[in-house]
Amino acid sequence: MTDPNVTGRGCSAAGPGVIETSGLAAGHAGLPVVRNLDLRVRRGEIVALLGPNGAGKTTTLMTLAGLLPPIRGQVRVLGCAPGRHPHRLARRGVALVPEDRGLFPGLTVAEHLRLARGREAANRAGGRRRVVAVVDEHFPELRRLMNQPCGLLSGGEQQMLAVCRALATDPVLLMVDEMSLGLAPKVAHRLLSVLRRVAVEREMAVLLVEQHVHLALEVADRGYVLSHGEVVMQGQASYLRDNRGLLASAYLGGTALT
């Protein structure tokens, strides 16, 4: 069961962090997978959440997105406790690109983007222009595929669509789970460069879960390394890149390093 004493219920004026957690424990059926997580993500920055499989990265994203209740600790996303209301967070400006991309094989590229904007908004002339503008700005190669069913796209094209769909909602916070999974390095670089640009240009907060550590640290501002559910290393991306030996040790969970 979720601890009834979990703090941070309701909403308040957002502080400097778009995401702020303190002592967060999260997991499934009351069993913590993540423990004592202190995490902050600010507007205009990319934060990489790194670690081996089973470290608790996806569980953290699901909790921040309101798909799992926190077990204990404090958590605020855009000034609110996520609770179990992902639709409310989405309306406030939270977008999640899940590991499986969350696409519908039978729907076309255009239909996915119209759904992202909402039927009423997307059917208006301004809404249609906005959808096309998002494609042209970030992934113009999707323009020729607008009437193509998603199931016929390549893996890279599907990931472009998943990111484009999220950006079409004009999020304040974008969370992406395993951006590069199954993609060629060139395609992964392309996608990550888009995240870097929108974080700066839109002052968007980005929390990135990524299996390719050094690829993530090329675009991130800061990083946290999880091992066995706890942070074992954190710091500026440049520090993590320059200390590969310490990073490898932390990644394997040998020593807690900050």
PEVEN-V863515 format. One record per backbone hydrogen bond with DSSP energy under -0.5 kcal/mol. CO is the residue of the C=O (numbers start at 1). NH is the residue of the N-H. Records with the same first field share a line. If there is no record, write none. Layout:
CO=NH  NH
//
This chain:
3=6
7=75
10=81
16=43
18=78
19=41
20=76
21=39
22=74
24=37
25=71  72
26=33  34
28=31
30=32
31=28
34=26
36=38
37=24  39
39=21
41=18  19
42=45
45=47  206
46=221  222
47=208
48=50  224
49=210
50=226
52=55
55=229
56=60
57=61
58=62
59=63
60=64
61=65
62=67  68
63=66
66=86
69=27
71=3
72=25
73=7
74=22
76=20
77=80
79=12
80=77  82
82=85
85=88  89
86=90
87=91
88=92
89=93  94
90=93
93=172  173
95=175
96=98
97=177
98=101
100=103
103=105
104=107
105=151
107=150
108=112
109=113
110=114
111=115
112=116
113=117
114=118
118=122
119=123
120=124
121=124
124=128
125=129
126=130
127=131
128=132
129=133
130=134
131=135
132=136
133=137
134=138  139
135=139
139=142
140=143
142=145
143=146
145=109  148
146=110
148=109
149=152
150=153
154=158
155=159
156=160
157=161
158=162
159=163
160=164
161=165
162=166
163=167
164=168
166=169
167=170
172=205
173=95
174=207
175=97
176=178  209
178=181
180=183
184=187  188
185=189
186=190
187=191
188=192
189=193
190=194
191=195
192=196
193=197
194=198
195=199
196=200
197=201
198=202  204
199=204
205=174
206=47  208
207=176  209
208=49  210
209=178  179
211=213
212=216
213=217
214=218
215=218  219
216=219  220
221=237
222=48
223=235
224=50  226
225=232  233
226=52
227=230
229=35
230=227
232=257
233=225
235=223
236=240
237=241
238=242
239=243
240=243
243=247
244=248
245=249
246=250
247=251
248=252
249=254
250=253
251=52
255=257
//
